[in-house]
Structure formats: structure tokens, C-alpha cells
Amino acid sequence: VATLPADVAAVLPSTSSLEGKTTVMVRNVPAKFLQQKLMREINAAGFLGKYDFLYLPMHPGGRGNRGFAFINFTTAEAAEAFKIAFCGNRFRHFNNSQPLAIVPADLQGFEENAAHYVGVLKSASVGGRRVPPASHAPLFFRPLPPHLDYDMEGCHSSEFQHQQPEHDAACPQDQIQQLTMLL
């Protein structure tokens, strides 16, 4: 994990528990939430274009999500602002019983998350395991690093798709093309 430049560290609250990290785990996500609904909540709170990775793991067999999500923000300030806006609160458009908890994720940054999920996809592809539908896949909002794009050459094209957002609230049309990996 990279250390913060002095000018960035000076802007963060002294009580920052994210310590300059950009990837957060959101706990207590309502079980019926889908990724698109989660993105609408985040975007409506002013974070449109401030994150480049989002993943809401789903239970197999369509039983809802697993109660947590991962989001990588483009800056440490955006991650901290997200924590301030959402930690201890509930989503506006859904009355969940437990307040949200925002903590630093174990994997940090766009590239670490991309490398992890490309690795999972390659393992599933090589191992012949079933690949869940696109609605259950991690969402990448900028191109993968070149060495990971190269790593994807052995995977079937149906397992790795370039998609445009399904909802206009997800991200503007002129934003970098969304890359969706099917896991």
C-alpha cells in the first residue's frame, strides 16, 4: 500500500480510520440489494465517477447478496468522504434494519482487485467451474492494466465482456467503458 503524499494527508480528518486507503468493504448491505441499486444509492449521494471498481457478492441460486460489498475509490479523499456519508447510516431508498459499517478492505486499489478477480476467473475457466451471470460479476469502470488484459487471453470471450451501463444513473455515457468480469 502506498503512503499518502503530505498534501493529501493534510486534508484527511485526523481521526481517519481508512488511513489513506481507497478500497472499502461495506457491511450490512440489505440482502435484496443488487449491484445496480447499490450504484444508484452511491451515485445519488454524490459519488458518481469517484469509484472505479464495485463488487457485491451474491449467494448462489438467487438468494440475494451476501451482505457486504467492495468499492475502490479513485482517491483516498473520496473513500473517506464515502465513509463519513455512509458509516452508521442506512440507505435512503431502502429501510434496512442495521446501519452500514465501512472498513478498509484487505485488497487495496484498482490493480490489486483486478488482479484478484482475473485470477479467480482464470481458475474457474481452467477448472471448468460454472460461471455466474453478468449481474453477479465485479464491475470495473476503467480498462484493466495491460499485463492483466494479456492474462485474460486464455479465457473465453463470453467470460469477459465490455458492457455499457444498464442504468443511466450508473455512470455517464462519456465515462470510461465499463469492464465486467463474469465470475
Protein Blocks (a to p, Z undefined) as FASTA:
>chain_A
ZZddfklmmmpcfklcklopabdcdehiafkbcfklmmmmmmmnopgoiacbdcddddeh
hiapehiacdddfbfklmmmmmmmmgopacfkbccfbdcdddddfbgcjklmmmmmmmmm
mmmmmnopacddfklpccdfbdcdfklmmmmmmpcfklpccdddfbfklpcfkbccdddd
dZZ
